[in-house]
Amino acid sequence: MHVNTKRTLLTTAVLGAAYLLRNKNARNKLMNGIQSVTSQIRARKNS
């Protein structure tokens, strides 16, 4: 991975985190999305 790509990803992550910290609705939506994805993965592993 090039340094440039890493920096771009990091910048995107930081901006996204800053946005979510300010926007509670977006944060809740994202957390619900992550939880549903992780539960689907867990369900697949267990079956």
MDTraj code that builds the backbone (N, CA, C; nanometers):
import mdtraj as md
import numpy as np

residues = "MET HIS VAL ASN THR LYS ARG THR LEU LEU THR THR ALA VAL LEU GLY ALA ALA TYR LEU LEU ARG ASN LYS ASN ALA ARG ASN LYS LEU MET ASN GLY ILE GLN SER VAL THR SER GLN ILE ARG ALA ARG LYS ASN SER".split()
xyz = np.array([
    [0.0844, -0.1201, 0.0000],
    [0.0000, 0.0000, 0.0000],
    [0.0881, 0.1253, 0.0000],
    [0.0557, 0.2184, -0.0866],
    [0.1349, 0.3405, -0.0943],
    [0.1028, 0.4326, 0.0228],
    [0.1988, 0.5167, 0.0581],
    [0.1789, 0.6109, 0.1687],
    [0.0608, 0.7023, 0.1382],
    [0.0500, 0.7434, 0.0117],
    [-0.0584, 0.8329, -0.0288],
    [-0.1947, 0.7705, -0.0027],
    [-0.2094, 0.6433, -0.0383],
    [-0.3366, 0.5747, -0.0185],
    [-0.3696, 0.5657, 0.1299],
    [-0.2680, 0.5324, 0.2093],
    [-0.2891, 0.5233, 0.3543],
    [-0.3341, 0.6562, 0.4106],
    [-0.2671, 0.7629, 0.3669],
    [-0.3017, 0.8958, 0.4182],
    [-0.4434, 0.9327, 0.3791],
    [-0.4824, 0.8982, 0.2578],
    [-0.6175, 0.9290, 0.2110],
    [-0.7205, 0.8540, 0.2951],
    [-0.6940, 0.7268, 0.3214],
    [-0.7861, 0.6477, 0.4028],
    [-0.7952, 0.7040, 0.5431],
    [-0.6794, 0.7415, 0.5993],
    [-0.6772, 0.7959, 0.7350],
    [-0.7561, 0.9257, 0.7406],
    [-0.7339, 1.0115, 0.6422],
    [-0.8065, 1.1391, 0.6376],
    [-0.9565, 1.1149, 0.6298],
    [-0.9954, 1.0208, 0.5450],
    [-1.1377, 0.9889, 0.5304],
    [-1.1950, 0.9394, 0.6632],
    [-1.1197, 0.8531, 0.7312],
    [-1.1653, 0.7979, 0.8591],
    [-1.1797, 0.9085, 0.9625],
    [-1.0815, 0.9982, 0.9670],
    [-1.0855, 1.1073, 1.0654],
    [-1.2035, 1.1997, 1.0374],
    [-1.2233, 1.2346, 0.9110],
    [-1.3353, 1.3217, 0.8759],
    [-1.4680, 1.2538, 0.9087],
    [-1.4762, 1.1247, 0.8784],
    [-1.5983, 1.0503, 0.9091],
    [-1.6246, 1.0463, 1.0587],
    [-1.5180, 1.0248, 1.1364],
    [-1.5324, 1.0198, 1.2825],
    [-1.5777, 1.1547, 1.3357],
    [-1.5175, 1.2628, 1.2849],
    [-1.5547, 1.3974, 1.3306],
    [-1.7016, 1.4247, 1.2983],
    [-1.7450, 1.3834, 1.1787],
    [-1.8840, 1.4028, 1.1376],
    [-1.9776, 1.3259, 1.2303],
    [-1.9408, 1.2001, 1.2601],
    [-2.0276, 1.1175, 1.3438],
    [-2.0342, 1.1697, 1.4868],
    [-1.9228, 1.2250, 1.5362],
    [-1.9223, 1.2780, 1.6724],
    [-2.0196, 1.3948, 1.6848],
    [-2.0316, 1.4723, 1.5761],
    [-2.1210, 1.5882, 1.5805],
    [-2.2650, 1.5491, 1.5498],
    [-2.2832, 1.4421, 1.4738],
    [-2.4162, 1.4070, 1.4256],
    [-2.4627, 1.2762, 1.4906],
    [-2.5446, 1.2891, 1.5934],
    [-2.5852, 1.1720, 1.6716],
    [-2.6710, 1.0757, 1.5899],
    [-2.7589, 1.1295, 1.5054],
    [-2.8450, 1.0428, 1.4233],
    [-2.7623, 0.9545, 1.3317],
    [-2.6655, 1.0143, 1.2650],
    [-2.5807, 0.9387, 1.1726],
    [-2.5047, 0.8321, 1.2495],
    [-2.4578, 0.8668, 1.3698],
    [-2.3821, 0.7707, 1.4494],
    [-2.4705, 0.6520, 1.4872],
    [-2.5908, 0.6798, 1.5281],
    [-2.6811, 0.5708, 1.5662],
    [-2.7128, 0.4815, 1.4478],
    [-2.7354, 0.5426, 1.3309],
    [-2.7629, 0.4642, 1.2106],
    [-2.6450, 0.3749, 1.1780],
    [-2.5250, 0.4316, 1.1862],
    [-2.4046, 0.3559, 1.1530],
    [-2.3869, 0.2406, 1.2505],
    [-2.4049, 0.2665, 1.3804],
    [-2.3889, 0.1609, 1.4804],
    [-2.4900, 0.0493, 1.4561],
    [-2.6136, 0.0849, 1.4229],
    [-2.7147, -0.0173, 1.3932],
    [-2.6737, -0.0990, 1.2724],
    [-2.6193, -0.0329, 1.1709],
    [-2.5752, -0.1032, 1.0514],
    [-2.4621, -0.1987, 1.0820],
    [-2.3657, -0.1524, 1.1608],
    [-2.2513, -0.2376, 1.1962],
    [-2.2985, -0.3577, 1.2776],
    [-2.3881, -0.3319, 1.3725],
    [-2.4355, -0.4410, 1.4573],
    [-2.5112, -0.5452, 1.3756],
    [-2.5918, -0.5012, 1.2786],
    [-2.6669, -0.5984, 1.1982],
    [-2.5721, -0.6796, 1.1113],
    [-2.4662, -0.6155, 1.0601],
    [-2.3690, -0.6878, 0.9780],
    [-2.2944, -0.7896, 1.0633],
    [-2.2484, -0.7480, 1.1830],
    [-2.1725, -0.8404, 1.2674],
    [-2.2603, -0.9560, 1.3137],
    [-2.3880, -0.9286, 1.3411],
    [-2.4758, -1.0385, 1.3834],
    [-2.4999, -1.1357, 1.2684],
    [-2.5068, -1.0835, 1.1448],
    [-2.5219, -1.1722, 1.0284],
    [-2.3991, -1.2610, 1.0133],
    [-2.2801, -1.2017, 1.0329],
    [-2.1560, -1.2783, 1.0219],
    [-2.1519, -1.3860, 1.1295],
    [-2.1892, -1.3483, 1.2511],
    [-2.1898, -1.4456, 1.3616],
    [-2.2864, -1.5588, 1.3328],
    [-2.4048, -1.5239, 1.2825],
    [-2.5057, -1.6252, 1.2536],
    [-2.4525, -1.7231, 1.1485],
    [-2.3787, -1.6705, 1.0490],
    [-2.3246, -1.7553, 0.9451],
    [-2.2189, -1.8491, 1.0019],
    [-2.1368, -1.7971, 1.0936],
    [-2.0316, -1.8800, 1.1534],
    [-2.0910, -1.9916, 1.2374],
    [-2.1975, -1.9596, 1.3129],
    [-2.2558, -2.0569, 1.4042],
    [-2.3333, -2.1662, 1.3317],
    [-2.3913, -2.1341, 1.2159],
    [-2.4764, -2.2324, 1.1477],
    [-2.3926, -2.3390, 1.0780],
])
top = md.Topology()
chain = top.add_chain()
for i, resn in enumerate(residues, 1):
    res = top.add_residue(resn, chain, resSeq=i)
    for name in ("N", "CA", "C"):
        top.add_atom(name, md.element.get_by_symbol(name[0]), res)
traj = md.Trajectory(xyz[None], top)
